[in-house]
Amino acid sequence: MDTTAQRPELIERIVGWCIWGFLTVGMALLAVRPGALVFPGGGWLAAALIHLITLGGMVSSYYLLTLRLLPRLYGRTPAGRWVMPLVLLLHIAGVIIMVAGLVGGHKYSVYWGGHYLVPTGIVIVFIQWWVTAWKRSESTERHLAAHLPGIGLVVAMCIGALLVMDAYSGAYGIYTPLTILIHFLSGGFLFFLPLMLVSEAVAEVEPGKKTDSPFSSTAQTLLPMAIAGGGVLAMTLAVTHETYQLGMPIGLLVLGGSGLWLGMPSGSKAGGLSFVSTRRSLWAAVGMLLLYIGIRALRGIEVEEALSLARFGVVLFLFGVGVPEALNLLLRNNLERRGETPDSPEPILIYLVGMFGTGLILAAMLAQVVFLAQMGGLIWLATLAWGGRVMVRGGTKLTP
């Protein structure tokens, strides 16, 4: 059975252009209002930009991976053909309503989009993964480690939904900078880190075969996420229990070590650094920053300094890891679907141009120069336009 031929190509294309569209709107917002990101107090406008990247780009990438990976893993179409169209309707509507509410300052819209619509879509896809695994044939591997991104996404989503509820009603007192930081780190390390690892291994999976796939060694793949989960748990205990205040620096140190481990350079089969290793190096930068914040927290750190470092870390992760990886996954899927395999320097050039924009944005954060962030946003817009041309005309395959 040719499972790849059964993939709903129209839905894949919709998801792909959804990723591209949300990222493009996010970069346009940065180019128009760069001060919301550069200066403290960006408020809901900065939150709109962040969620265009995280929900619009990164979570949508998970839906794209679902369409690509489930048939490969279990040798069958995903359970419930109606699921993804429904999820996309909920997700697109939820992100648009939430972002519009953030930009316009309408709490009710943020509440409906961020507490109901987007989370409902995430839960439906999470259930679809496990139902598809349960209905697999006996000769098919469980591939439990491939479910890790979904587990991490649900954890981050639950925290985010509670934050949205508290921001709307103010009844629980959990809408604090530390809780927001935990929400962001859980999304980065429990969801997007395993998503990146899983997406890199997709090409090595033989559809429906019980072989030594990248997901067969579940314990080995679980280890990094378990370590990162321990860091998030330690930080959560520090927020919820006054007697566990050491949990905050310990959690930061654990997460920093995880990021540094993932970003350590590794060679390619042909010698030298691979494209994957080069992209992962930004995880090492995120890890080193978290290690620094954790060490400073152990020695005592001012709240303003901690918030400033955290803001810089958020921008480093979003524009150094999140946007480039979402774009890479999008283009790789598009070109693999077209069956185009020749190697080309074009994907690397797209990445380098985008990272130049990231460098300007980070420089703007350090120097507090709005113009640099605006230029970075415009460069990323040009990069996404280039990626859009590749999506339309095909191009050449992005090889891990």
One Martini backbone bead per residue (centre of mass of N, CA, C, O) as a GRO file, in nm:
protein
  400
    1MET     BB    1   0.093   0.037   0.025
    2ASP     BB    2   0.066   0.381  -0.065
    3THR     BB    3   0.080   0.621   0.170
    4THR     BB    4   0.186   0.877   0.026
    5ALA     BB    5  -0.059   0.893  -0.179
    6GLN     BB    6  -0.277   0.945   0.069
    7ARG     BB    7  -0.203   1.215   0.114
    8PRO     BB    8  -0.341   1.526   0.185
    9GLU     BB    9  -0.239   1.768  -0.018
   10LEU     BB   10  -0.430   2.003   0.033
   11ILE     BB   11  -0.387   2.019   0.338
   12GLU     BB   12  -0.084   2.061   0.327
   13ARG     BB   13  -0.096   2.329   0.176
   14ILE     BB   14  -0.259   2.482   0.384
   15VAL     BB   15  -0.058   2.451   0.614
   16GLY     BB   16   0.183   2.578   0.471
   17TRP     BB   17   0.046   2.860   0.418
   18CYS     BB   18  -0.010   2.910   0.713
   19ILE     BB   19   0.277   2.934   0.807
   20TRP     BB   20   0.365   3.154   0.609
   21GLY     BB   21   0.149   3.366   0.682
   22PHE     BB   22   0.206   3.406   0.985
   23LEU     BB   23   0.504   3.481   0.958
   24THR     BB   24   0.460   3.725   0.773
   25VAL     BB   25   0.283   3.888   0.965
   26GLY     BB   26   0.492   3.901   1.192
   27MET     BB   27   0.712   4.058   1.028
   28ALA     BB   28   0.534   4.298   0.959
   29LEU     BB   29   0.485   4.384   1.251
   30LEU     BB   30   0.785   4.434   1.313
   31ALA     BB   31   0.832   4.651   1.089
   32VAL     BB   32   0.608   4.850   1.202
   33ARG     BB   33   0.652   4.753   1.537
   34PRO     BB   34   0.952   4.726   1.687
   35GLY     BB   35   0.920   4.847   1.982
   36ALA     BB   36   0.759   4.606   2.111
   37LEU     BB   37   1.030   4.429   2.122
   38VAL     BB   38   1.269   4.612   2.225
   39PHE     BB   39   1.089   4.721   2.447
   40PRO     BB   40   0.962   4.745   2.729
   41GLY     BB   41   0.615   4.715   2.726
   42GLY     BB   42   0.475   4.584   2.463
   43GLY     BB   43   0.269   4.383   2.538
   44TRP     BB   44   0.023   4.275   2.328
   45LEU     BB   45   0.192   4.316   2.073
   46ALA     BB   46   0.417   4.119   2.148
   47ALA     BB   47   0.225   3.877   2.186
   48ALA     BB   48   0.131   3.866   1.893
   49LEU     BB   49   0.406   3.803   1.768
   50ILE     BB   50   0.469   3.547   1.927
   51HIS     BB   51   0.201   3.387   1.837
   52LEU     BB   52   0.255   3.385   1.536
   53ILE     BB   53   0.504   3.197   1.574
   54THR     BB   54   0.406   2.969   1.765
   55LEU     BB   55   0.118   2.906   1.656
   56GLY     BB   56   0.144   2.970   1.347
   57GLY     BB   57   0.425   2.813   1.305
   58MET     BB   58   0.488   2.573   1.514
   59VAL     BB   59   0.212   2.429   1.543
   60SER     BB   60   0.167   2.397   1.239
   61SER     BB   61   0.413   2.209   1.206
   62TYR     BB   62   0.283   1.975   1.359
   63TYR     BB   63   0.056   1.927   1.155
   64LEU     BB   64   0.241   1.864   0.920
   65LEU     BB   65   0.382   1.623   1.055
   66THR     BB   66   0.132   1.452   1.087
   67LEU     BB   67   0.079   1.410   0.780
   68ARG     BB   68   0.364   1.277   0.727
   69LEU     BB   69   0.408   1.057   0.970
   70LEU     BB   70   0.172   0.863   1.029
   71PRO     BB   71   0.185   0.689   0.767
   72ARG     BB   72   0.481   0.597   0.812
   73LEU     BB   73   0.454   0.459   1.093
   74TYR     BB   74   0.150   0.287   1.036
   75GLY     BB   75   0.053   0.225   0.733
   76ARG     BB   76  -0.172   0.461   0.755
   77THR     BB   77  -0.424   0.645   0.790
   78PRO     BB   78  -0.541   0.863   0.981
   79ALA     BB   79  -0.757   0.898   1.216
   80GLY     BB   80  -0.984   1.067   1.086
   81ARG     BB   81  -1.043   1.260   0.808
   82TRP     BB   82  -1.184   1.514   0.963
   83VAL     BB   83  -0.976   1.632   1.159
   84MET     BB   84  -0.791   1.841   1.008
   85PRO     BB   85  -1.004   2.036   0.903
   86LEU     BB   86  -1.110   2.108   1.185
   87VAL     BB   87  -0.842   2.201   1.310
   88LEU     BB   88  -0.784   2.427   1.108
   89LEU     BB   89  -1.032   2.593   1.170
   90LEU     BB   90  -0.966   2.638   1.469
   91HIS     BB   91  -0.676   2.748   1.439
   92ILE     BB   92  -0.709   2.987   1.248
   93ALA     BB   93  -0.932   3.126   1.405
   94GLY     BB   94  -0.784   3.141   1.680
   95VAL     BB   95  -0.536   3.307   1.595
   96ILE     BB   96  -0.681   3.549   1.473
   97ILE     BB   97  -0.852   3.625   1.722
   98MET     BB   98  -0.619   3.653   1.923
   99VAL     BB   99  -0.444   3.861   1.771
  100ALA     BB  100  -0.663   4.074   1.738
  101GLY     BB  101  -0.700   4.109   2.045
  102LEU     BB  102  -0.409   4.200   2.106
  103VAL     BB  103  -0.397   4.446   1.916
  104GLY     BB  104  -0.689   4.570   2.026
  105GLY     BB  105  -0.753   4.491   2.336
  106HIS     BB  106  -0.940   4.213   2.340
  107LYS     BB  107  -1.007   3.983   2.575
  108TYR     BB  108  -1.234   3.808   2.455
  109SER     BB  109  -1.076   3.714   2.204
  110VAL     BB  110  -0.839   3.587   2.351
  111TYR     BB  111  -1.007   3.382   2.507
  112TRP     BB  112  -1.134   3.226   2.270
  113GLY     BB  113  -0.873   3.159   2.113
  114GLY     BB  114  -0.673   3.063   2.369
  115HIS     BB  115  -0.897   2.868   2.534
  116TYR     BB  116  -1.057   2.713   2.291
  117LEU     BB  117  -0.974   2.678   1.989
  118VAL     BB  118  -0.673   2.595   1.994
  119PRO     BB  119  -0.685   2.370   2.216
  120THR     BB  120  -0.888   2.187   2.072
  121GLY     BB  121  -0.707   2.114   1.832
  122ILE     BB  122  -0.476   1.986   1.995
  123VAL     BB  123  -0.640   1.759   2.130
  124ILE     BB  124  -0.737   1.617   1.874
  125VAL     BB  125  -0.454   1.541   1.763
  126PHE     BB  126  -0.359   1.387   2.008
  127ILE     BB  127  -0.575   1.165   1.983
  128GLN     BB  128  -0.509   1.075   1.694
  129TRP     BB  129  -0.233   0.954   1.750
  130TRP     BB  130  -0.331   0.727   1.953
  131VAL     BB  131  -0.544   0.592   1.772
  132THR     BB  132  -0.350   0.517   1.543
  133ALA     BB  133  -0.162   0.342   1.719
  134TRP     BB  134  -0.385   0.142   1.817
  135LYS     BB  135  -0.465   0.061   1.497
  136ARG     BB  136  -0.235  -0.091   1.440
  137SER     BB  137  -0.046  -0.325   1.340
  138GLU     BB  138   0.140  -0.587   1.474
  139SER     BB  139   0.396  -0.521   1.269
  140THR     BB  140   0.403  -0.243   1.414
  141GLU     BB  141   0.549   0.001   1.553
  142ARG     BB  142   0.491   0.231   1.806
  143HIS     BB  143   0.655   0.499   1.836
  144LEU     BB  144   0.652   0.671   2.110
  145ALA     BB  145   0.861   0.908   2.066
  146ALA     BB  146   0.678   1.057   1.845
  147HIS     BB  147   0.477   1.175   2.086
  148LEU     BB  148   0.631   1.401   2.242
  149PRO     BB  149   0.538   1.671   2.116
  150GLY     BB  150   0.240   1.638   2.204
  151ILE     BB  151   0.287   1.634   2.507
  152GLY     BB  152   0.431   1.910   2.526
  153LEU     BB  153   0.201   2.076   2.399
  154VAL     BB  154  -0.013   2.018   2.616
  155VAL     BB  155   0.137   2.143   2.850
  156ALA     BB  156   0.167   2.429   2.730
  157MET     BB  157  -0.137   2.471   2.675
  158CYS     BB  158  -0.242   2.457   2.965
  159ILE     BB  159  -0.086   2.700   3.067
  160GLY     BB  160  -0.191   2.904   2.857
  161ALA     BB  161  -0.496   2.877   2.920
  162LEU     BB  162  -0.468   2.976   3.213
  163LEU     BB  163  -0.351   3.253   3.147
  164VAL     BB  164  -0.588   3.354   2.981
  165MET     BB  165  -0.799   3.327   3.202
  166ASP     BB  166  -0.655   3.521   3.406
  167ALA     BB  167  -0.640   3.769   3.218
  168TYR     BB  168  -0.955   3.788   3.201
  169SER     BB  169  -1.040   3.751   3.526
  170GLY     BB  170  -0.829   3.750   3.782
  171ALA     BB  171  -0.884   3.483   3.988
  172TYR     BB  172  -0.575   3.331   4.034
  173GLY     BB  173  -0.279   3.473   4.017
  174ILE     BB  174  -0.085   3.352   3.752
  175TYR     BB  175  -0.024   3.626   3.597
  176THR     BB  176   0.313   3.601   3.555
  177PRO     BB  177   0.634   3.613   3.454
  178LEU     BB  178   0.708   3.321   3.551
  179THR     BB  179   0.472   3.170   3.418
  180ILE     BB  180   0.533   3.264   3.132
  181LEU     BB  181   0.815   3.137   3.122
  182ILE     BB  182   0.723   2.844   3.161
  183HIS     BB  183   0.548   2.834   2.910
  184PHE     BB  184   0.777   2.889   2.707
  185LEU     BB  185   0.977   2.659   2.792
  186SER     BB  186   0.782   2.423   2.746
  187GLY     BB  187   0.749   2.478   2.445
  188GLY     BB  188   1.052   2.461   2.366
  189PHE     BB  189   1.147   2.179   2.526
  190LEU     BB  190   0.876   1.987   2.507
  191PHE     BB  191   0.807   2.051   2.196
  192PHE     BB  192   1.023   2.170   1.984
  193LEU     BB  193   1.259   1.986   2.030
  194PRO     BB  194   1.121   1.710   1.952
  195LEU     BB  195   1.017   1.809   1.679
  196MET     BB  196   1.292   1.844   1.547
  197LEU     BB  197   1.392   1.553   1.583
  198VAL     BB  198   1.158   1.417   1.432
  199SER     BB  199   1.177   1.568   1.156
  200GLU     BB  200   1.472   1.459   1.091
  201ALA     BB  201   1.362   1.138   1.091
  202VAL     BB  202   1.149   1.086   0.867
  203ALA     BB  203   1.324   0.978   0.618
  204GLU     BB  204   1.401   0.697   0.789
  205VAL     BB  205   1.112   0.600   0.755
  206GLU     BB  206   0.932   0.306   0.707
  207PRO     BB  207   0.639   0.222   0.605
  208GLY     BB  208   0.510  -0.004   0.842
  209LYS     BB  209   0.784  -0.085   0.970
  210LYS     BB  210   0.967  -0.321   1.185
  211THR     BB  211   1.230  -0.130   1.259
  212ASP     BB  212   1.525   0.059   1.301
  213SER     BB  213   1.419   0.332   1.396
  214PRO     BB  214   1.443   0.646   1.539
  215PHE     BB  215   1.192   0.534   1.751
  216SER     BB  216   1.275   0.263   1.895
  217SER     BB  217   1.453   0.426   2.109
  218THR     BB  218   1.281   0.557   2.350
  219ALA     BB  219   1.472   0.612   2.590
  220GLN     BB  220   1.674   0.791   2.436
  221THR     BB  221   1.456   1.010   2.357
  222LEU     BB  222   1.345   1.068   2.649
  223LEU     BB  223   1.580   1.194   2.807
  224PRO     BB  224   1.583   1.496   2.723
  225MET     BB  225   1.284   1.546   2.806
  226ALA     BB  226   1.311   1.459   3.102
  227ILE     BB  227   1.512   1.674   3.180
  228ALA     BB  228   1.342   1.919   3.093
  229GLY     BB  229   1.099   1.844   3.273
  230GLY     BB  230   1.253   1.881   3.538
  231GLY     BB  231   1.302   2.184   3.501
  232VAL     BB  232   1.005   2.273   3.484
  233LEU     BB  233   0.921   2.153   3.758
  234ALA     BB  234   1.111   2.319   3.935
  235MET     BB  235   0.991   2.595   3.853
  236THR     BB  236   0.700   2.536   3.943
  237LEU     BB  237   0.764   2.492   4.245
  238ALA     BB  238   0.875   2.782   4.289
  239VAL     BB  239   0.594   2.920   4.230
  240THR     BB  240   0.398   2.733   4.428
  241HIS     BB  241   0.652   2.714   4.643
  242GLU     BB  242   0.836   2.876   4.883
  243THR     BB  243   1.035   2.623   4.964
  244TYR     BB  244   1.133   2.611   4.628
  245GLN     BB  245   1.337   2.845   4.521
  246LEU     BB  246   1.569   2.666   4.389
  247GLY     BB  247   1.409   2.572   4.135
  248MET     BB  248   1.471   2.798   3.937
  249PRO     BB  249   1.783   2.773   3.892
  250ILE     BB  250   1.780   2.469   3.842
  251GLY     BB  251   1.595   2.471   3.595
  252LEU     BB  252   1.776   2.653   3.421
  253LEU     BB  253   2.025   2.466   3.424
  254VAL     BB  254   1.891   2.222   3.294
  255LEU     BB  255   1.795   2.360   3.032
  256GLY     BB  256   2.072   2.464   2.949
  257GLY     BB  257   2.201   2.183   2.921
  258SER     BB  258   2.011   2.081   2.699
  259GLY     BB  259   2.079   2.298   2.487
  260LEU     BB  260   2.385   2.245   2.479
  261TRP     BB  261   2.371   1.949   2.393
  262LEU     BB  262   2.215   1.991   2.124
  263GLY     BB  263   2.438   2.218   2.010
  264MET     BB  264   2.647   2.026   1.959
  265PRO     BB  265   2.873   1.943   1.741
  266SER     BB  266   2.838   1.759   1.425
  267GLY     BB  267   2.911   1.548   1.183
  268SER     BB  268   2.916   1.446   0.871
  269LYS     BB  269   2.958   1.200   0.638
  270ALA     BB  270   3.148   1.407   0.458
  271GLY     BB  271   3.228   1.606   0.648
  272GLY     BB  272   3.185   1.821   0.865
  273LEU     BB  273   2.932   2.033   0.889
  274SER     BB  274   2.608   2.020   0.910
  275PHE     BB  275   2.308   2.169   0.868
  276VAL     BB  276   2.190   2.072   1.133
  277SER     BB  277   2.424   2.156   1.320
  278THR     BB  278   2.405   2.456   1.253
  279ARG     BB  279   2.112   2.499   1.355
  280ARG     BB  280   2.164   2.386   1.653
  281SER     BB  281   2.357   2.608   1.770
  282LEU     BB  282   2.127   2.790   1.891
  283TRP     BB  283   2.074   2.609   2.135
  284ALA     BB  284   2.341   2.673   2.275
  285ALA     BB  285   2.282   2.972   2.318
  286VAL     BB  286   2.032   2.929   2.492
  287GLY     BB  287   2.172   2.755   2.707
  288MET     BB  288   2.386   2.964   2.802
  289LEU     BB  289   2.182   3.176   2.895
  290LEU     BB  290   2.042   2.997   3.109
  291LEU     BB  291   2.295   2.942   3.274
  292TYR     BB  292   2.349   3.235   3.348
  293ILE     BB  293   2.080   3.290   3.490
  294GLY     BB  294   2.108   3.062   3.699
  295ILE     BB  295   2.368   3.165   3.834
  296ARG     BB  296   2.259   3.446   3.907
  297ALA     BB  297   2.023   3.336   4.083
  298LEU     BB  298   2.204   3.202   4.302
  299ARG     BB  299   2.343   3.498   4.370
  300GLY     BB  300   2.152   3.711   4.284
  301ILE     BB  301   1.883   3.885   4.117
  302GLU     BB  302   1.741   4.120   3.956
  303VAL     BB  303   1.442   4.159   3.817
  304GLU     BB  304   1.515   4.338   3.572
  305GLU     BB  305   1.748   4.161   3.468
  306ALA     BB  306   1.588   3.900   3.432
  307LEU     BB  307   1.381   4.015   3.227
  308SER     BB  308   1.587   4.106   3.015
  309LEU     BB  309   1.710   3.824   2.962
  310ALA     BB  310   1.444   3.685   2.889
  311ARG     BB  311   1.375   3.856   2.642
  312PHE     BB  312   1.628   3.780   2.484
  313GLY     BB  313   1.573   3.473   2.484
  314VAL     BB  314   1.309   3.479   2.328
  315VAL     BB  315   1.425   3.606   2.069
  316LEU     BB  316   1.644   3.394   2.016
  317PHE     BB  317   1.448   3.157   1.981
  318LEU     BB  318   1.250   3.260   1.766
  319PHE     BB  319   1.486   3.369   1.545
  320GLY     BB  320   1.697   3.113   1.579
  321VAL     BB  321   1.473   2.864   1.579
  322GLY     BB  322   1.169   2.880   1.509
  323VAL     BB  323   1.157   3.010   1.224
  324PRO     BB  324   1.375   2.840   1.073
  325GLU     BB  325   1.243   2.558   1.132
  326ALA     BB  326   0.965   2.607   1.010
  327LEU     BB  327   1.071   2.672   0.724
  328ASN     BB  328   1.227   2.410   0.678
  329LEU     BB  329   0.988   2.214   0.705
  330LEU     BB  330   0.815   2.335   0.485
  331LEU     BB  331   1.012   2.303   0.242
  332ARG     BB  332   1.074   2.004   0.267
  333ASN     BB  333   0.787   1.903   0.225
  334ASN     BB  334   0.727   2.034  -0.050
  335LEU     BB  335   0.967   1.891  -0.206
  336GLU     BB  336   0.901   1.596  -0.137
  337ARG     BB  337   0.618   1.593  -0.266
  338ARG     BB  338   0.756   1.648  -0.559
  339GLY     BB  339   1.020   1.456  -0.579
  340GLU     BB  340   1.276   1.635  -0.504
  341THR     BB  341   1.647   1.564  -0.472
  342PRO     BB  342   1.844   1.768  -0.540
  343ASP     BB  343   2.108   1.937  -0.456
  344SER     BB  344   2.145   2.264  -0.281
  345PRO     BB  345   2.232   2.593  -0.167
  346GLU     BB  346   1.959   2.740  -0.120
  347PRO     BB  347   1.873   2.664   0.173
  348ILE     BB  348   2.123   2.793   0.304
  349LEU     BB  349   2.076   3.080   0.198
  350ILE     BB  350   1.806   3.122   0.335
  351TYR     BB  351   1.914   3.089   0.620
  352LEU     BB  352   2.133   3.315   0.616
  353VAL     BB  353   1.949   3.552   0.561
  354GLY     BB  354   1.771   3.516   0.810
  355MET     BB  355   2.011   3.534   1.021
  356PHE     BB  356   2.074   3.826   0.961
  357GLY     BB  357   1.810   3.929   1.075
  358THR     BB  358   1.853   3.814   1.357
  359GLY     BB  359   2.106   3.980   1.424
  360LEU     BB  360   1.963   4.257   1.414
  361ILE     BB  361   1.756   4.199   1.637
  362LEU     BB  362   1.963   4.143   1.863
  363ALA     BB  363   2.106   4.416   1.840
  364ALA     BB  364   1.854   4.581   1.913
  365MET     BB  365   1.826   4.469   2.201
  366LEU     BB  366   2.107   4.568   2.304
  367ALA     BB  367   2.093   4.883   2.178
  368GLN     BB  368   1.805   5.004   2.141
  369VAL     BB  369   1.737   4.976   1.812
  370VAL     BB  370   1.476   4.995   1.602
  371PHE     BB  371   1.591   4.984   1.310
  372LEU     BB  372   1.718   4.700   1.328
  373ALA     BB  373   1.451   4.548   1.367
  374GLN     BB  374   1.322   4.643   1.106
  375MET     BB  375   1.534   4.520   0.917
  376GLY     BB  376   1.499   4.229   1.016
  377GLY     BB  377   1.202   4.205   0.928
  378LEU     BB  378   1.254   4.261   0.623
  379ILE     BB  379   1.447   4.023   0.577
  380TRP     BB  380   1.239   3.806   0.655
  381LEU     BB  381   1.040   3.878   0.434
  382ALA     BB  382   1.233   3.809   0.202
  383THR     BB  383   1.278   3.514   0.287
  384LEU     BB  384   0.979   3.428   0.265
  385ALA     BB  385   0.952   3.499  -0.032
  386TRP     BB  386   1.158   3.294  -0.125
  387GLY     BB  387   1.012   3.050  -0.005
  388GLY     BB  388   0.753   3.090  -0.172
  389ARG     BB  389   0.885   3.037  -0.447
  390VAL     BB  390   0.969   2.748  -0.384
  391MET     BB  391   0.681   2.643  -0.334
  392VAL     BB  392   0.577   2.704  -0.624
  393ARG     BB  393   0.832   2.583  -0.812
  394GLY     BB  394   1.004   2.407  -0.589
  395GLY     BB  395   1.314   2.303  -0.653
  396THR     BB  396   1.502   2.185  -0.382
  397LYS     BB  397   1.603   1.974  -0.151
  398LEU     BB  398   1.595   1.942   0.191
  399THR     BB  399   1.868   1.826   0.366
  400PRO     BB  400   1.964   1.693   0.678
   0.00000   0.00000   0.00000
